[in-house]
């Protein structure tokens, strides 16, 4: 590969880096693993450039490399989960912070990284997961998807049908979640932060829908229903001023970066509807802050 060819590949890779990272995250459910796949994709592309010979678009070729790297990483591995779906899982879904290439240019892109969608994807066999994402999120044609995965077009169509059916069975209900820029969403977020910073359980209760849930990633701890959420959360409120929060966007959803007693604690991702908070997902990892 000469200097000009290397520059062509690097330019193409940089245009696709963000999308490749999000795709690998959807496939694997973990940001750090996705970053490793993206780096591996670039290295494989450099090594394979001479054999590429423009037989397809560079974009299709890069997604072929990345998708197959994900499938290799998933080989023999169990699914990742949030606590409410932890039975049979061997790992935890991680968050996807917006400050590093969060695909948030459209509603469709934001929905494709929401935690509920990522959790649902983990129930699909890896190749079905890949077909669904390539066809319905990345909008590759059936022929392009077949080229990426070495499948016939009929096999792609069959896999997509099975993936849709299975996702419909295991995915949680689709609430009319508010977008991060919706004024009502920001109002709820502000009230949530104020309730915790003031250690006000009544204010917190008034934000929760009756069917609200709280999940704490990294453990089997979760609560379902407003009363159970309050029993879980209120003992942790402490005194006014113990908690400090600032708004962020994670997985295409409003969230808070949190500090406890002046020390970084983690992030809380909120699923917000016009009726209130329907889900809170906690990631108690100071490194995220």
Buried (B, 14 or more C-beta within 10 A) or exposed (E): EEEEEEEBBEEBBEEBBBBBBBBBBBBBBBBEBBBBBBEBBBEBBBEEBEEBEEEBEBBBBBBBBBBBBBBEBBEEEEBBBBBBBBEEBEBBBBBBBBEEBBBBEEEEBBBBBBBBBBBBBBBBBBBBBBBBBBBBBBEBEBEBBBBBBEBEBEBBBBBBEBBBEBBEEEBBEEBEBBBBEBEBBBEBBEBBBBBBBBBBBEBBBEBBBEBBBBBBBEEEEBBBBBEBBBEBBEEEBEEEEBBBBEBBBBBBBBBBBBBBEEEBBBBBBBBBBEBBBBBBBBBBBEEBB
